[in-house]
Amino acid sequence: MTDAVIVDAVRTPTGKGKEGGALSSVHAVDLLASALQGLVSRTGIDPAIVEDFMVGCVSQAGEQSATPGRQAWLAAGYPVHVPSVSIERKCGSGQQALEFAVQGIRAGVYDVVVAGGIESMSRVPMGSARMGADPHGPSVAARFPGLVPQGVAAELVADKWGFSRRQLDEYSARSHELAAAAADGGGFDAEISAVALPDGSTVTADETIRRGTTADRLAELKAVFATDGNRAAHPHIDWKITAGNASQITDGAGAVLVTSAEKARELGLRPRARVVASAVVGDDPTLMLTGPIPATAKVLDRAGMTIDQIDAVEINEAFAPVPLAWSAEFPDLPVSRLNPRGGAIALGHPLGASGIRLMTTLINHLEQTGGRYGLQSMCEAGGMANATIIEILS
């Protein structure tokens, strides 16, 4: 089977996903185009050789409704013969775009693919594509009468694993501390592609990191899902999820160049990583956020590896209980290897772009610390998860 290699990966900075956020003045298409241009500029490839642009995007409405990858490709000024496709697997959309690109390379369908992700949550609000409709339907509701929103699912996960509010807040403070240390030490410099704003200024760094965050300060925040209705429906829950121990709503985009190993050699490109194995699973749709646990077990089995062989793991910090529950199920991995540069609690969660952001950060961390193998997994709405193992080559 043909080896699929990652030649390079870039991401934009993350901006707060609200009016006045650092990237909120940039059209979603132009935000993705900026990441794409950063990738092409860094690799020096001729964009005409790209055979497809696969883009993860969750809210395919408004500015993200017209196959945003196609629009971004055109906005970047690249040849019109290159197509694009939008991929929606909830929070794992960007990771799935990358995995589809890898699968296409391995199958011999492509030699050169760009995988990307976009979510401008300040301009295309989360849930806008639903248009107020019920996304489940009566049959699903009848089969799973306990379905809950993600925030309540996070409470159920915390309850099942017995995590205290203090544990969630301490983990969240750690995320900000690690992200701040990486940013201040230049750890993110190699992965961020600056974004030019319409006013002529430039955004070069993540806006979302809160330096000096402590568990004591986070303890002052109220549990956001402890409404009267939720309390009545779940009287056993000791409500713990706050704005401080959940991921931040953000704007962001990213792009990854994937080729066959043979094509990389032909083009004189030096690959940074090889994709060792990938997996995707379905899991309990009520708990919803536990998918990374079976996905990790599946991808490790496919790779013929054990968790202690992994030098760094990125488990998307949708809510603090997600990586904590994962860690509890894989105790052989030192906690220091889990999200070593912080995660979505500090860096934000631009839905469709998060899978690309995690992979970009994972590659850079492994290279800068001398690690060899990395694992990435993301929980996804509906009770799904992707998992990918990479090996550093550079």
Phi and psi in degrees as a GROMACS rama.xvg file:
@    title "Ramachandran Plot"
@    xaxis  label "Phi"
@    yaxis  label "Psi"
@TYPE xy
-66.6577  132.701  THR-2
-74.2531  135.703  ASP-3
-101.592  128.718  ALA-4
-123.369  149.49  VAL-5
-95.8577  114.535  ILE-6
-79.0545  -42.5414  VAL-7
-161.609  161.763  ASP-8
-148.752  133.337  ALA-9
-135.373  160.122  VAL-10
-142.334  157.826  ARG-11
-79.151  165.264  THR-12
-62.1204  162.921  PRO-13
-97.8187  139.332  THR-14
-122.158  150.065  GLY-15
-59.4492  131.376  LYS-16
-83.2722  59.7501  GLY-17
-150.699  167.408  LYS-18
-57.4233  131.488  GLU-19
89.785  -4.42321  GLY-20
-64.6558  160.361  GLY-21
-56.7719  -31.5869  ALA-22
-111.774  7.98034  LEU-23
-69.3751  -15.5889  SER-24
-87.359  -2.4661  SER-25
-99.7905  126.384  VAL-26
-56.4264  143.028  HIS-27
-54.9651  -41.4388  ALA-28
-62.7461  -43.3741  VAL-29
-69.1055  -30.2908  ASP-30
-65.0607  -44.9934  LEU-31
-67.3352  -38.8239  LEU-32
-61.3051  -35.6767  ALA-33
-63.2289  -44.359  SER-34
-64.4402  -41.4597  ALA-35
-61.7171  -45.4368  LEU-36
-63.7393  -36.1692  GLN-37
-62.6879  -40.2787  GLY-38
-66.3206  -47.664  LEU-39
-64.04  -39.2609  VAL-40
-64.5307  -42.4595  SER-41
-69.9077  -38.4292  ARG-42
-84.5199  -25.504  THR-43
73.7169  14.75  GLY-44
-74.1467  155.863  ILE-45
-80.9766  115.46  ASP-46
-59.6331  -16.8542  PRO-47
-67.1614  -18.9075  ALA-48
-87.0782  -9.26983  ILE-49
-69.0758  132.59  VAL-50
-97.0357  -19.3399  GLU-51
-164.365  153.461  ASP-52
-124.258  103.488  PHE-53
-96.9909  122.734  MET-54
-126.294  124.443  VAL-55
-80.1918  131.924  GLY-56
-156.146  126.69  CYS-57
-87.8829  -56.6232  VAL-58
-89.772  88.3707  SER-59
-87.9868  69.275  GLN-60
-142.605  165.017  ALA-61
54.5535  -126.985  GLY-62
-67.1193  -11.8334  GLU-63
-109.845  21.6646  GLN-64
-97.0108  -14.3421  SER-65
-109.383  52.4537  ALA-66
50.9542  77.6934  THR-67
-57.1228  -29.4282  PRO-68
-64.8683  -40.8395  GLY-69
-63.4838  -45.3887  ARG-70
-64.7537  -40.1615  GLN-71
-65.9623  -38.2188  ALA-72
-61.1336  -44.5191  TRP-73
-67.948  -39.5107  LEU-74
-63.0875  -31.3675  ALA-75
-74.44  -10.8826  ALA-76
86.6314  20.4874  GLY-77
-92.3357  165.344  TYR-78
-56.4332  140.596  PRO-79
-73.9364  -12.8811  VAL-80
-77.7278  -7.44052  HIS-81
-86.865  122.275  VAL-82
-86.7647  177.298  PRO-83
-148.683  161.88  SER-84
-144.057  144.536  VAL-85
-98.2517  136.199  SER-86
-123.009  131.104  ILE-87
-128.305  100.298  GLU-88
-124.792  53.5394  ARG-89
50.8055  -136.045  LYS-90
-62.9803  -19.5213  CYS-91
-92.4996  14.9145  GLY-92
-59.1709  -45.4754  SER-93
-65.3103  -40.9388  GLY-94
-65.4546  -38.5653  GLN-95
-66.7979  -36.2807  GLN-96
-58.8993  -43.305  ALA-97
-64.4524  -42.3113  LEU-98
-68.0166  -37.5431  GLU-99
-64.3803  -38.1742  PHE-100
-61.6237  -45.0379  ALA-101
-61.2731  -44.5668  VAL-102
-62.7322  -38.4169  GLN-103
-64.6576  -39.2592  GLY-104
-64.8626  -47.5657  ILE-105
-63.7405  -33.2078  ARG-106
-78.0986  -10.1681  ALA-107
84.1102  10.064  GLY-108
-76.8362  -33.7502  VAL-109
-127.391  158.473  TYR-110
-111.654  -31.0428  ASP-111
-138.661  121.388  VAL-112
-136.272  145.862  VAL-113
-109.146  128.217  VAL-114
-106.241  140.461  ALA-115
-146.167  -178.137  GLY-116
-156.427  148.829  GLY-117
-147.036  139.837  ILE-118
-157.013  113.059  GLU-119
-104.544  88.6011  SER-120
-77.043  -14.2899  MET-121
-77.1734  -27.6339  SER-122
-105.46  -27.0185  ARG-123
-125.967  90.2003  VAL-124
-59.5943  146.651  PRO-125
-56.2757  132.63  MET-126
86.3313  -1.45989  GLY-127
-65.1801  -28.3112  SER-128
-69.8457  -18.4582  ALA-129
-72.7926  -24.7969  ARG-130
54.2118  33.9051  MET-131
79.2895  5.39  GLY-132
-86.8199  161.939  ALA-133
-80.1176  116.691  ASP-134
-82.3737  -6.20261  PRO-135
-96.6282  -46.7241  HIS-136
87.3612  161.985  GLY-137
-65.6153  -33.3824  PRO-138
-69.0162  -42.305  SER-139
-66.6071  -42.0238  VAL-140
-62.3759  -34.6122  ALA-141
-71.5851  -37.3377  ALA-142
-74.3792  -37.1911  ARG-143
-125.131  77.3278  PHE-144
-68.1516  -11.7121  PRO-145
-96.6722  13.5599  GLY-146
-58.6531  138.369  LEU-147
-135.324  162.443  VAL-148
-65.3796  164.553  PRO-149
-60.205  -38.5256  GLN-150
-61.0817  -40.5604  GLY-151
-71.1202  -36.0836  VAL-152
-59.6797  -38.9425  ALA-153
-62.1209  -37.9386  ALA-154
-64.0602  -40.0716  GLU-155
-65.2322  -38.3894  LEU-156
-65.4301  -45.4941  VAL-157
-59.8371  -39.3497  ALA-158
-67.5658  -43.5365  ASP-159
-63.3726  -39.9929  LYS-160
-91.7488  -1.68441  TRP-161
71.8625  31.5575  GLY-162
-78.7286  137.537  PHE-163
-85.5047  163.686  SER-164
-58.7247  -39.0569  ARG-165
-62.0344  -41.5037  ARG-166
-62.1291  -42.0562  GLN-167
-64.3778  -43.0052  LEU-168
-71.2737  -36.6562  ASP-169
-65.8084  -40.4429  GLU-170
-63.1363  -41.4007  TYR-171
-66.5456  -40.4606  SER-172
-62.7967  -37.6711  ALA-173
-59.9345  -40.7949  ARG-174
-58.7067  -46.8245  SER-175
-66.2665  -39.8953  HIS-176
-63.1781  -44.8072  GLU-177
-68.8332  -40.7077  LEU-178
-65.0421  -41.3818  ALA-179
-63.7118  -41.8755  ALA-180
-63.998  -41.1571  ALA-181
-65.5178  -44.3406  ALA-182
-64.5636  -47.0408  ALA-183
-69.2013  -25.9004  ASP-184
-90.5773  5.09923  GLY-185
82.0168  10.2481  GLY-186
-65.0674  -27.17  GLY-187
-93.239  -7.60092  PHE-188
-57.4975  -41.087  ASP-189
-73.691  -16.603  ALA-190
-101.962  -17.0368  GLU-191
-92.3818  129.827  ILE-192
-105.668  119.376  SER-193
-61.0405  151.786  ALA-194
-116.55  126.214  VAL-195
-83.8601  132.731  ALA-196
-94.2584  159.008  LEU-197
-57.2938  -26.3378  PRO-198
-83.9052  2.99791  ASP-199
94.546  -9.89502  GLY-200
-82.7169  173.782  SER-201
-133.265  139.489  THR-202
-102.934  123.281  VAL-203
-120.207  -8.89012  THR-204
-139.701  156.969  ALA-205
-64.0029  135.449  ASP-206
-88.4026  -13.7554  GLU-207
-91.6504  -13.4395  THR-208
-72.4568  128.803  ILE-209
-106.948  95.3628  ARG-210
-66.613  142.864  ARG-211
83.3391  5.98638  GLY-212
-64.6052  134.952  THR-213
-128.687  159.485  THR-214
-61.9192  -34.6963  ALA-215
-64.4773  -40.7821  ASP-216
-69.1911  -38.6258  ARG-217
-66.5733  -28.2594  LEU-218
-65.731  -16.4094  ALA-219
-79.081  -13.969  GLU-220
-78.7826  149.123  LEU-221
-85.7419  150.14  LYS-222
-71.3619  117.342  ALA-223
-77.2782  -20.2285  VAL-224
-101.301  8.87084  PHE-225
-84.6597  56.268  ALA-226
-79.666  164.736  THR-227
-58.9396  -41.2281  ASP-228
-65.5668  -43.4991  GLY-229
-67.9136  -37.5653  ASN-230
-63.208  -39.7351  ARG-231
-68.086  -38.2882  ALA-232
-75.3635  -26.6073  ALA-233
-134.682  69.6788  HIS-234
-66.5305  -15.3516  PRO-235
-83.6744  -12.6402  HIS-236
-80.9258  133.751  ILE-237
-96.8997  96.2865  ASP-238
-62.7431  129.276  TRP-239
-132.878  -18.9292  LYS-240
-79.2903  125.712  ILE-241
-126.335  177.215  THR-242
-65.2537  -19.9893  ALA-243
-86.6831  -23.4547  GLY-244
-113.011  24.9483  ASN-245
-124.656  163.228  ALA-246
-66.9787  154.832  SER-247
-91.7158  140.191  GLN-248
-72.7054  122.305  ILE-249
-143.162  166.142  THR-250
-101.115  142.659  ASP-251
179.5  162.535  GLY-252
-151.707  164.515  ALA-253
-162.414  165.942  GLY-254
-151.077  144.155  ALA-255
-131.937  132.365  VAL-256
-94.6228  121.062  LEU-257
-119.07  131.383  VAL-258
-138.473  172.13  THR-259
-76.2096  155.636  SER-260
-60.4448  -38.1375  ALA-261
-64.493  -42.4905  GLU-262
-67.4964  -37.6902  LYS-263
-59.5258  -43.9396  ALA-264
-63.5294  -42.9696  ARG-265
-59.8448  -37.7624  GLU-266
-87.4988  -4.12196  LEU-267
73.3085  26.338  GLY-268
-94.6306  144.069  LEU-269
-103.595  105.459  ARG-270
-63.181  146.682  PRO-271
-94.5329  -28.9481  ARG-272
-153.973  156.385  ALA-273
-115.01  137.074  ARG-274
-82.8404  115.607  VAL-275
-81.7756  -48.7166  VAL-276
-159.387  153.448  ALA-277
-136.548  155.761  SER-278
-154.537  154.053  ALA-279
-141.546  139.787  VAL-280
-137.145  162.106  VAL-281
-107.71  152.232  GLY-282
-145.517  -173.72  ASP-283
-53.3436  116.895  ASP-284
-73.1056  -13.749  PRO-285
-84.5974  -52.2093  THR-286
-64.2742  -36.072  LEU-287
66.5074  -41.8553  MET-288
-100.566  9.03357  LEU-289
-96.5377  0.649633  THR-290
-54.8706  -35.2995  GLY-291
-57.6811  -22.2336  PRO-292
-69.4039  -56.8364  ILE-293
-68.7299  -29.3019  PRO-294
-64.4137  -39.7383  ALA-295
-64.8965  -44.6234  THR-296
-59.9715  -39.517  ALA-297
-69.4525  -43.6121  LYS-298
-71.9014  -34.1998  VAL-299
-63.8611  -40.5762  LEU-300
-63.5569  -43.5339  ASP-301
-63.3376  -36.2659  ARG-302
-82.3706  -11.4886  ALA-303
67.0446  37.3397  GLY-304
-123.876  166.268  MET-305
-116.859  159.205  THR-306
-62.6106  -30.4042  ILE-307
-69.3723  -11.8221  ASP-308
-82.0153  -11.2981  GLN-309
-85.8336  126.747  ILE-310
-85.2414  -24.7689  ASP-311
-155.69  142.52  ALA-312
-126.32  134.869  VAL-313
-113.082  108.411  GLU-314
-109.46  117.563  ILE-315
-57.6829  128.674  ASN-316
-84.9457  61.4454  GLU-317
-56.9663  -44.9558  ALA-318
-145.879  150.933  PHE-319
-55.2502  -35.653  ALA-320
-62.9777  -21.19  PRO-321
-66.7784  -58.3474  VAL-322
-66.9148  -29.7819  PRO-323
-67.4925  -41.1634  LEU-324
-66.1657  -41.2959  ALA-325
-59.8512  -46.7009  TRP-326
-61.6611  -37.6012  SER-327
-63.9302  -30.2695  ALA-328
-86.8424  -12.6671  GLU-329
-127.817  65.4892  PHE-330
-67.7512  -13.6068  PRO-331
-76.9532  -10.7844  ASP-332
-90.6942  121.718  LEU-333
-56.5398  137.205  PRO-334
-59.2472  -27.2221  VAL-335
-63.7236  -19.2439  SER-336
-89.3588  -6.29355  ARG-337
-90.2498  119.716  LEU-338
44.3606  59.3567  ASN-339
-68.2948  -10.8377  PRO-340
-118.423  28.0372  ARG-341
78.4951  -176.614  GLY-342
-152.276  -151.263  GLY-343
-65.1176  -21.3117  ALA-344
-64.0887  -35.558  ILE-345
-100.796  -37.0524  ALA-346
-97.9323  -8.89702  LEU-347
90.9623  164.741  GLY-348
-132.455  81.0441  HIS-349
-79.4241  62.2465  PRO-350
18.9274  -90.7954  LEU-351
-62.3545  -20.6001  GLY-352
-96.0184  -10.1202  ALA-353
-63.4826  -36.8965  SER-354
-62.4125  -35.3161  GLY-355
-73.1505  -40.2951  ILE-356
-61.2433  -45.8271  ARG-357
-62.0124  -43.2581  LEU-358
-65.8289  -40.2685  MET-359
-62.1401  -46.0324  THR-360
-65.3881  -39.5991  THR-361
-62.6283  -45.7404  LEU-362
-61.1822  -47.2597  ILE-363
-64.4673  -40.4998  ASN-364
-62.4955  -47.0492  HIS-365
-61.6841  -43.4902  LEU-366
-62.6286  -41.7551  GLU-367
-77.5019  -16.0983  GLN-368
-113.342  1.2779  THR-369
78.8058  18.4247  GLY-370
-77.7305  159.638  GLY-371
-109.919  -50.005  ARG-372
-112.764  138.955  TYR-373
-131.345  150.248  GLY-374
-128.168  136.699  LEU-375
-128.263  136.392  GLN-376
-148.252  148.995  SER-377
-137.549  134.212  MET-378
-75.9952  152.393  CYS-379
-139.619  143.534  GLU-380
-54.7016  145.393  ALA-381
90.7415  -3.71272  GLY-382
82.8836  55.9378  GLY-383
-132.681  170.023  MET-384
-166.208  144.708  ALA-385
-104.836  154.867  ASN-386
-145.407  139.028  ALA-387
-139.178  136.551  THR-388
-112.674  131.765  ILE-389
-120.699  157.51  ILE-390
-122.624  128.525  GLU-391
-73.7773  134.459  ILE-392
-112.19  -26.0033  LEU-393
